[in-house]
Amino acid sequence: MELSDGMSIETYASINAVNQIMQSVGTAVLDKSLETMEQQGAAITKMMEQSVHPNLGGSFDMSI
């Protein structure tokens, strides 16, 4: 971002600070989302490993 003719250093500093905060928040949200997805994937894997019928749903017969 460049200082325009009417923009003061204070205004630029405020805008820059807000942009940095928004970027930090966005990164934190993405990090939490990734963590949640990893936990869900691990839970699904664990459920599949504990399945009583591990081959259930592996194939099906269909006739028309």
PDB file of N, CA, C and O in Angstrom:
ATOM      1  N   MET A   1       0.847  -1.166   0.000  1.00  0.00           N
ATOM      2  CA  MET A   1       0.000   0.000   0.000  1.00  0.00           C
ATOM      3  C   MET A   1       0.889   1.224   0.000  1.00  0.00           C
ATOM      4  O   MET A   1       1.836   1.305   0.782  1.00  0.00           O
ATOM      5  N   GLU A   2       0.601   2.157  -0.851  1.00  0.00           N
ATOM      6  CA  GLU A   2       1.379   3.380  -0.943  1.00  0.00           C
ATOM      7  C   GLU A   2       0.633   4.518  -0.283  1.00  0.00           C
ATOM      8  O   GLU A   2      -0.598   4.549  -0.254  1.00  0.00           O
ATOM      9  N   LEU A   3       1.400   5.448   0.244  1.00  0.00           N
ATOM     10  CA  LEU A   3       0.779   6.646   0.805  1.00  0.00           C
ATOM     11  C   LEU A   3       0.266   7.506  -0.343  1.00  0.00           C
ATOM     12  O   LEU A   3       1.022   7.886  -1.237  1.00  0.00           O
ATOM     13  N   SER A   4      -1.011   7.804  -0.306  1.00  0.00           N
ATOM     14  CA  SER A   4      -1.558   8.687  -1.340  1.00  0.00           C
ATOM     15  C   SER A   4      -1.403  10.129  -0.880  1.00  0.00           C
ATOM     16  O   SER A   4      -0.959  10.387   0.239  1.00  0.00           O
ATOM     17  N   ASP A   5      -1.764  11.053  -1.734  1.00  0.00           N
ATOM     18  CA  ASP A   5      -1.592  12.470  -1.422  1.00  0.00           C
ATOM     19  C   ASP A   5      -2.360  12.893  -0.168  1.00  0.00           C
ATOM     20  O   ASP A   5      -1.880  13.732   0.594  1.00  0.00           O
ATOM     21  N   GLY A   6      -3.548  12.322   0.054  1.00  0.00           N
ATOM     22  CA  GLY A   6      -4.359  12.747   1.176  1.00  0.00           C
ATOM     23  C   GLY A   6      -4.249  11.852   2.394  1.00  0.00           C
ATOM     24  O   GLY A   6      -4.927  12.093   3.393  1.00  0.00           O
ATOM     25  N   MET A   7      -3.410  10.823   2.338  1.00  0.00           N
ATOM     26  CA  MET A   7      -3.349   9.871   3.445  1.00  0.00           C
ATOM     27  C   MET A   7      -2.194  10.229   4.382  1.00  0.00           C
ATOM     28  O   MET A   7      -1.056  10.397   3.943  1.00  0.00           O
ATOM     29  N   SER A   8      -2.496  10.343   5.660  1.00  0.00           N
ATOM     30  CA  SER A   8      -1.460  10.654   6.634  1.00  0.00           C
ATOM     31  C   SER A   8      -0.752   9.364   7.047  1.00  0.00           C
ATOM     32  O   SER A   8      -1.224   8.260   6.776  1.00  0.00           O
ATOM     33  N   ILE A   9       0.362   9.528   7.692  1.00  0.00           N
ATOM     34  CA  ILE A   9       1.113   8.378   8.178  1.00  0.00           C
ATOM     35  C   ILE A   9       0.298   7.626   9.221  1.00  0.00           C
ATOM     36  O   ILE A   9       0.351   6.397   9.279  1.00  0.00           O
ATOM     37  N   GLU A  10      -0.456   8.350  10.049  1.00  0.00           N
ATOM     38  CA  GLU A  10      -1.289   7.718  11.067  1.00  0.00           C
ATOM     39  C   GLU A  10      -2.366   6.847  10.433  1.00  0.00           C
ATOM     40  O   GLU A  10      -2.629   5.735  10.890  1.00  0.00           O
ATOM     41  N   THR A  11      -2.986   7.367   9.375  1.00  0.00           N
ATOM     42  CA  THR A  11      -4.023   6.601   8.681  1.00  0.00           C
ATOM     43  C   THR A  11      -3.422   5.350   8.064  1.00  0.00           C
ATOM     44  O   THR A  11      -3.985   4.260   8.166  1.00  0.00           O
ATOM     45  N   TYR A  12      -2.280   5.516   7.426  1.00  0.00           N
ATOM     46  CA  TYR A  12      -1.605   4.369   6.826  1.00  0.00           C
ATOM     47  C   TYR A  12      -1.261   3.335   7.888  1.00  0.00           C
ATOM     48  O   TYR A  12      -1.465   2.141   7.670  1.00  0.00           O
ATOM     49  N   ALA A  13      -0.739   3.773   9.040  1.00  0.00           N
ATOM     50  CA  ALA A  13      -0.365   2.861  10.111  1.00  0.00           C
ATOM     51  C   ALA A  13      -1.586   2.119  10.641  1.00  0.00           C
ATOM     52  O   ALA A  13      -1.512   0.925  10.932  1.00  0.00           O
ATOM     53  N   SER A  14      -2.715   2.827  10.768  1.00  0.00           N
ATOM     54  CA  SER A  14      -3.942   2.188  11.246  1.00  0.00           C
ATOM     55  C   SER A  14      -4.438   1.140  10.263  1.00  0.00           C
ATOM     56  O   SER A  14      -4.812   0.038  10.664  1.00  0.00           O
ATOM     57  N   ILE A  15      -4.444   1.472   8.995  1.00  0.00           N
ATOM     58  CA  ILE A  15      -4.891   0.529   7.967  1.00  0.00           C
ATOM     59  C   ILE A  15      -3.966  -0.683   7.937  1.00  0.00           C
ATOM     60  O   ILE A  15      -4.420  -1.821   7.824  1.00  0.00           O
ATOM     61  N   ASN A  16      -2.674  -0.427   8.038  1.00  0.00           N
ATOM     62  CA  ASN A  16      -1.705  -1.523   8.026  1.00  0.00           C
ATOM     63  C   ASN A  16      -1.899  -2.437   9.236  1.00  0.00           C
ATOM     64  O   ASN A  16      -1.814  -3.659   9.110  1.00  0.00           O
ATOM     65  N   ALA A  17      -2.158  -1.853  10.402  1.00  0.00           N
ATOM     66  CA  ALA A  17      -2.380  -2.655  11.612  1.00  0.00           C
ATOM     67  C   ALA A  17      -3.631  -3.516  11.470  1.00  0.00           C
ATOM     68  O   ALA A  17      -3.627  -4.687  11.851  1.00  0.00           O
ATOM     69  N   VAL A  18      -4.699  -2.941  10.926  1.00  0.00           N
ATOM     70  CA  VAL A  18      -5.934  -3.700  10.721  1.00  0.00           C
ATOM     71  C   VAL A  18      -5.694  -4.841   9.745  1.00  0.00           C
ATOM     72  O   VAL A  18      -6.174  -5.953   9.965  1.00  0.00           O
ATOM     73  N   ASN A  19      -4.969  -4.586   8.685  1.00  0.00           N
ATOM     74  CA  ASN A  19      -4.668  -5.643   7.710  1.00  0.00           C
ATOM     75  C   ASN A  19      -3.863  -6.771   8.344  1.00  0.00           C
ATOM     76  O   ASN A  19      -4.109  -7.943   8.061  1.00  0.00           O
ATOM     77  N   GLN A  20      -2.911  -6.430   9.192  1.00  0.00           N
ATOM     78  CA  GLN A  20      -2.112  -7.453   9.860  1.00  0.00           C
ATOM     79  C   GLN A  20      -2.965  -8.284  10.810  1.00  0.00           C
ATOM     80  O   GLN A  20      -2.798  -9.500  10.892  1.00  0.00           O
ATOM     81  N   ILE A  21      -3.881  -7.633  11.528  1.00  0.00           N
ATOM     82  CA  ILE A  21      -4.777  -8.352  12.431  1.00  0.00           C
ATOM     83  C   ILE A  21      -5.691  -9.282  11.640  1.00  0.00           C
ATOM     84  O   ILE A  21      -5.894 -10.433  12.026  1.00  0.00           O
ATOM     85  N   MET A  22      -6.241  -8.783  10.533  1.00  0.00           N
ATOM     86  CA  MET A  22      -7.128  -9.612   9.711  1.00  0.00           C
ATOM     87  C   MET A  22      -6.374 -10.828   9.178  1.00  0.00           C
ATOM     88  O   MET A  22      -6.921 -11.931   9.145  1.00  0.00           O
ATOM     89  N   GLN A  23      -5.140 -10.638   8.768  1.00  0.00           N
ATOM     90  CA  GLN A  23      -4.346 -11.754   8.268  1.00  0.00           C
ATOM     91  C   GLN A  23      -4.072 -12.761   9.379  1.00  0.00           C
ATOM     92  O   GLN A  23      -4.139 -13.968   9.149  1.00  0.00           O
ATOM     93  N   SER A  24      -3.766 -12.280  10.572  1.00  0.00           N
ATOM     94  CA  SER A  24      -3.511 -13.174  11.704  1.00  0.00           C
ATOM     95  C   SER A  24      -4.764 -13.963  12.074  1.00  0.00           C
ATOM     96  O   SER A  24      -4.689 -15.159  12.353  1.00  0.00           O
ATOM     97  N   VAL A  25      -5.896 -13.303  12.077  1.00  0.00           N
ATOM     98  CA  VAL A  25      -7.154 -13.984  12.400  1.00  0.00           C
ATOM     99  C   VAL A  25      -7.466 -15.029  11.336  1.00  0.00           C
ATOM    100  O   VAL A  25      -7.852 -16.153  11.659  1.00  0.00           O
ATOM    101  N   GLY A  26      -7.300 -14.662  10.076  1.00  0.00           N
ATOM    102  CA  GLY A  26      -7.546 -15.609   8.990  1.00  0.00           C
ATOM    103  C   GLY A  26      -6.664 -16.837   9.090  1.00  0.00           C
ATOM    104  O   GLY A  26      -7.126 -17.956   8.867  1.00  0.00           O
ATOM    105  N   THR A  27      -5.406 -16.638   9.422  1.00  0.00           N
ATOM    106  CA  THR A  27      -4.479 -17.752   9.588  1.00  0.00           C
ATOM    107  C   THR A  27      -4.891 -18.628  10.762  1.00  0.00           C
ATOM    108  O   THR A  27      -4.830 -19.855  10.674  1.00  0.00           O
ATOM    109  N   ALA A  28      -5.311 -18.007  11.859  1.00  0.00           N
ATOM    110  CA  ALA A  28      -5.736 -18.776  13.031  1.00  0.00           C
ATOM    111  C   ALA A  28      -6.984 -19.601  12.722  1.00  0.00           C
ATOM    112  O   ALA A  28      -7.094 -20.746  13.159  1.00  0.00           O
ATOM    113  N   VAL A  29      -7.916 -19.031  11.979  1.00  0.00           N
ATOM    114  CA  VAL A  29      -9.135 -19.758  11.612  1.00  0.00           C
ATOM    115  C   VAL A  29      -8.799 -20.938  10.714  1.00  0.00           C
ATOM    116  O   VAL A  29      -9.328 -22.032  10.908  1.00  0.00           O
ATOM    117  N   LEU A  30      -7.939 -20.732   9.749  1.00  0.00           N
ATOM    118  CA  LEU A  30      -7.520 -21.834   8.875  1.00  0.00           C
ATOM    119  C   LEU A  30      -6.800 -22.926   9.659  1.00  0.00           C
ATOM    120  O   LEU A  30      -7.001 -24.113   9.404  1.00  0.00           O
ATOM    121  N   ASP A  31      -5.968 -22.528  10.605  1.00  0.00           N
ATOM    122  CA  ASP A  31      -5.253 -23.498  11.431  1.00  0.00           C
ATOM    123  C   ASP A  31      -6.228 -24.335  12.245  1.00  0.00           C
ATOM    124  O   ASP A  31      -6.073 -25.553  12.340  1.00  0.00           O
ATOM    125  N   LYS A  32      -7.230 -23.694  12.831  1.00  0.00           N
ATOM    126  CA  LYS A  32      -8.232 -24.417  13.625  1.00  0.00           C
ATOM    127  C   LYS A  32      -9.051 -25.346  12.729  1.00  0.00           C
ATOM    128  O   LYS A  32      -9.374 -26.467  13.123  1.00  0.00           O
ATOM    129  N   SER A  33      -9.383 -24.885  11.538  1.00  0.00           N
ATOM    130  CA  SER A  33     -10.138 -25.704  10.590  1.00  0.00           C
ATOM    131  C   SER A  33      -9.340 -26.945  10.199  1.00  0.00           C
ATOM    132  O   SER A  33      -9.891 -28.045  10.142  1.00  0.00           O
ATOM    133  N   LEU A  34      -8.063 -26.776   9.934  1.00  0.00           N
ATOM    134  CA  LEU A  34      -7.203 -27.906   9.579  1.00  0.00           C
ATOM    135  C   LEU A  34      -7.111 -28.888  10.742  1.00  0.00           C
ATOM    136  O   LEU A  34      -7.169 -30.101  10.540  1.00  0.00           O
ATOM    137  N   GLU A  35      -6.969 -28.365  11.956  1.00  0.00           N
ATOM    138  CA  GLU A  35      -6.899 -29.221  13.136  1.00  0.00           C
ATOM    139  C   GLU A  35      -8.190 -30.038  13.298  1.00  0.00           C
ATOM    140  O   GLU A  35      -8.144 -31.229  13.608  1.00  0.00           O
ATOM    141  N   THR A  36      -9.325 -29.393  13.089  1.00  0.00           N
ATOM    142  CA  THR A  36     -10.616 -30.083  13.198  1.00  0.00           C
ATOM    143  C   THR A  36     -10.743 -31.170  12.145  1.00  0.00           C
ATOM    144  O   THR A  36     -11.207 -32.272  12.439  1.00  0.00           O
ATOM    145  N   MET A  37     -10.334 -30.868  10.926  1.00  0.00           N
ATOM    146  CA  MET A  37     -10.413 -31.860   9.854  1.00  0.00           C
ATOM    147  C   MET A  37      -9.502 -33.053  10.136  1.00  0.00           C
ATOM    148  O   MET A  37      -9.873 -34.193   9.854  1.00  0.00           O
ATOM    149  N   GLU A  38      -8.333 -32.807  10.681  1.00  0.00           N
ATOM    150  CA  GLU A  38      -7.424 -33.897  11.024  1.00  0.00           C
ATOM    151  C   GLU A  38      -8.025 -34.780  12.117  1.00  0.00           C
ATOM    152  O   GLU A  38      -7.901 -36.004  12.069  1.00  0.00           O
ATOM    153  N   GLN A  39      -8.676 -34.158  13.103  1.00  0.00           N
ATOM    154  CA  GLN A  39      -9.311 -34.918  14.180  1.00  0.00           C
ATOM    155  C   GLN A  39     -10.464 -35.759  13.639  1.00  0.00           C
ATOM    156  O   GLN A  39     -10.630 -36.915  14.025  1.00  0.00           O
ATOM    157  N   GLN A  40     -11.260 -35.174  12.742  1.00  0.00           N
ATOM    158  CA  GLN A  40     -12.378 -35.916  12.158  1.00  0.00           C
ATOM    159  C   GLN A  40     -11.871 -37.077  11.319  1.00  0.00           C
ATOM    160  O   GLN A  40     -12.446 -38.165  11.361  1.00  0.00           O
ATOM    161  N   GLY A  41     -10.812 -36.865  10.563  1.00  0.00           N
ATOM    162  CA  GLY A  41     -10.233 -37.931   9.763  1.00  0.00           C
ATOM    163  C   GLY A  41      -9.712 -39.064  10.631  1.00  0.00           C
ATOM    164  O   GLY A  41      -9.888 -40.238  10.302  1.00  0.00           O
ATOM    165  N   ALA A  42      -9.068 -38.711  11.743  1.00  0.00           N
ATOM    166  CA  ALA A  42      -8.572 -39.733  12.660  1.00  0.00           C
ATOM    167  C   ALA A  42      -9.730 -40.511  13.286  1.00  0.00           C
ATOM    168  O   ALA A  42      -9.640 -41.724  13.474  1.00  0.00           O
ATOM    169  N   ALA A  43     -10.816 -39.808  13.607  1.00  0.00           N
ATOM    170  CA  ALA A  43     -11.982 -40.471  14.198  1.00  0.00           C
ATOM    171  C   ALA A  43     -12.624 -41.435  13.203  1.00  0.00           C
ATOM    172  O   ALA A  43     -13.015 -42.542  13.574  1.00  0.00           O
ATOM    173  N   ILE A  44     -12.733 -41.022  11.951  1.00  0.00           N
ATOM    174  CA  ILE A  44     -13.315 -41.895  10.925  1.00  0.00           C
ATOM    175  C   ILE A  44     -12.431 -43.120  10.711  1.00  0.00           C
ATOM    176  O   ILE A  44     -12.929 -44.239  10.587  1.00  0.00           O
ATOM    177  N   THR A  45     -11.127 -42.902  10.670  1.00  0.00           N
ATOM    178  CA  THR A  45     -10.195 -44.020  10.511  1.00  0.00           C
ATOM    179  C   THR A  45     -10.331 -44.998  11.670  1.00  0.00           C
ATOM    180  O   THR A  45     -10.351 -46.211  11.463  1.00  0.00           O
ATOM    181  N   LYS A  46     -10.423 -44.476  12.883  1.00  0.00           N
ATOM    182  CA  LYS A  46     -10.572 -45.332  14.062  1.00  0.00           C
ATOM    183  C   LYS A  46     -11.877 -46.118  14.005  1.00  0.00           C
ATOM    184  O   LYS A  46     -11.900 -47.305  14.329  1.00  0.00           O
ATOM    185  N   MET A  47     -12.965 -45.464  13.596  1.00  0.00           N
ATOM    186  CA  MET A  47     -14.249 -46.158  13.486  1.00  0.00           C
ATOM    187  C   MET A  47     -14.171 -47.274  12.459  1.00  0.00           C
ATOM    188  O   MET A  47     -14.700 -48.364  12.681  1.00  0.00           O
ATOM    189  N   MET A  48     -13.516 -47.009  11.336  1.00  0.00           N
ATOM    190  CA  MET A  48     -13.403 -48.028  10.293  1.00  0.00           C
ATOM    191  C   MET A  48     -12.549 -49.204  10.767  1.00  0.00           C
ATOM    192  O   MET A  48     -12.837 -50.356  10.443  1.00  0.00           O
ATOM    193  N   GLU A  49     -11.507 -48.912  11.526  1.00  0.00           N
ATOM    194  CA  GLU A  49     -10.647 -49.982  12.029  1.00  0.00           C
ATOM    195  C   GLU A  49     -11.371 -50.843  13.055  1.00  0.00           C
ATOM    196  O   GLU A  49     -11.077 -52.032  13.174  1.00  0.00           O
ATOM    197  N   GLN A  50     -12.305 -50.268  13.791  1.00  0.00           N
ATOM    198  CA  GLN A  50     -13.030 -50.995  14.825  1.00  0.00           C
ATOM    199  C   GLN A  50     -14.305 -51.640  14.295  1.00  0.00           C
ATOM    200  O   GLN A  50     -15.057 -52.247  15.057  1.00  0.00           O
ATOM    201  N   SER A  51     -14.546 -51.514  13.028  1.00  0.00           N
ATOM    202  CA  SER A  51     -15.766 -52.049  12.436  1.00  0.00           C
ATOM    203  C   SER A  51     -15.845 -53.562  12.630  1.00  0.00           C
ATOM    204  O   SER A  51     -14.856 -54.275  12.460  1.00  0.00           O
ATOM    205  N   VAL A  52     -17.035 -54.035  12.987  1.00  0.00           N
ATOM    206  CA  VAL A  52     -17.255 -55.472  13.163  1.00  0.00           C
ATOM    207  C   VAL A  52     -17.210 -56.182  11.817  1.00  0.00           C
ATOM    208  O   VAL A  52     -16.762 -57.325  11.720  1.00  0.00           O
ATOM    209  N   HIS A  53     -17.673 -55.503  10.796  1.00  0.00           N
ATOM    210  CA  HIS A  53     -17.713 -56.058   9.446  1.00  0.00           C
ATOM    211  C   HIS A  53     -16.874 -55.160   8.534  1.00  0.00           C
ATOM    212  O   HIS A  53     -17.417 -54.294   7.848  1.00  0.00           O
ATOM    213  N   PRO A  54     -15.564 -55.362   8.523  1.00  0.00           N
ATOM    214  CA  PRO A  54     -14.707 -54.457   7.753  1.00  0.00           C
ATOM    215  C   PRO A  54     -14.966 -54.477   6.247  1.00  0.00           C
ATOM    216  O   PRO A  54     -14.643 -53.509   5.559  1.00  0.00           O
ATOM    217  N   ASN A  55     -15.543 -55.563   5.719  1.00  0.00           N
ATOM    218  CA  ASN A  55     -15.808 -55.633   4.282  1.00  0.00           C
ATOM    219  C   ASN A  55     -17.226 -55.190   3.924  1.00  0.00           C
ATOM    220  O   ASN A  55     -17.583 -55.152   2.746  1.00  0.00           O
ATOM    221  N   LEU A  56     -18.027 -54.860   4.921  1.00  0.00           N
ATOM    222  CA  LEU A  56     -19.395 -54.438   4.677  1.00  0.00           C
ATOM    223  C   LEU A  56     -19.405 -53.167   3.827  1.00  0.00           C
ATOM    224  O   LEU A  56     -18.730 -52.187   4.142  1.00  0.00           O
ATOM    225  N   GLY A  57     -20.158 -53.205   2.779  1.00  0.00           N
ATOM    226  CA  GLY A  57     -20.242 -52.049   1.881  1.00  0.00           C
ATOM    227  C   GLY A  57     -19.174 -52.009   0.828  1.00  0.00           C
ATOM    228  O   GLY A  57     -19.104 -51.063   0.044  1.00  0.00           O
ATOM    229  N   GLY A  58     -18.326 -53.039   0.798  1.00  0.00           N
ATOM    230  CA  GLY A  58     -17.252 -53.068  -0.193  1.00  0.00           C
ATOM    231  C   GLY A  58     -17.755 -53.367  -1.589  1.00  0.00           C
ATOM    232  O   GLY A  58     -17.137 -52.965  -2.574  1.00  0.00           O
ATOM    233  N   SER A  59     -18.868 -54.066  -1.680  1.00  0.00           N
ATOM    234  CA  SER A  59     -19.455 -54.355  -2.987  1.00  0.00           C
ATOM    235  C   SER A  59     -20.959 -54.538  -2.788  1.00  0.00           C
ATOM    236  O   SER A  59     -21.439 -54.718  -1.669  1.00  0.00           O
ATOM    237  N   PHE A  60     -21.681 -54.488  -3.895  1.00  0.00           N
ATOM    238  CA  PHE A  60     -23.116 -54.703  -3.831  1.00  0.00           C
ATOM    239  C   PHE A  60     -23.596 -55.321  -5.145  1.00  0.00           C
ATOM    240  O   PHE A  60     -22.981 -55.134  -6.195  1.00  0.00           O
ATOM    241  N   ASP A  61     -24.681 -56.044  -5.070  1.00  0.00           N
ATOM    242  CA  ASP A  61     -25.268 -56.645  -6.250  1.00  0.00           C
ATOM    243  C   ASP A  61     -26.410 -55.752  -6.702  1.00  0.00           C
ATOM    244  O   ASP A  61     -27.178 -55.238  -5.889  1.00  0.00           O
ATOM    245  N   MET A  62     -26.509 -55.575  -8.020  1.00  0.00           N
ATOM    246  CA  MET A  62     -27.566 -54.727  -8.561  1.00  0.00           C
ATOM    247  C   MET A  62     -28.163 -55.426  -9.771  1.00  0.00           C
ATOM    248  O   MET A  62     -27.441 -55.942 -10.624  1.00  0.00           O
ATOM    249  N   SER A  63     -29.479 -55.437  -9.835  1.00  0.00           N
ATOM    250  CA  SER A  63     -30.132 -55.969 -11.036  1.00  0.00           C
ATOM    251  C   SER A  63     -31.234 -55.009 -11.441  1.00  0.00           C
ATOM    252  O   SER A  63     -31.831 -54.317 -10.616  1.00  0.00           O
ATOM    253  N   ILE A  64     -31.474 -54.995 -12.716  1.00  0.00           N
ATOM    254  CA  ILE A  64     -32.507 -54.092 -13.253  1.00  0.00           C
ATOM    255  C   ILE A  64     -33.590 -54.922 -13.892  1.00  0.00           C
ATOM    256  O   ILE A  64     -34.563 -54.374 -14.410  1.00  0.00           O
TER     257      ILE A  64
END
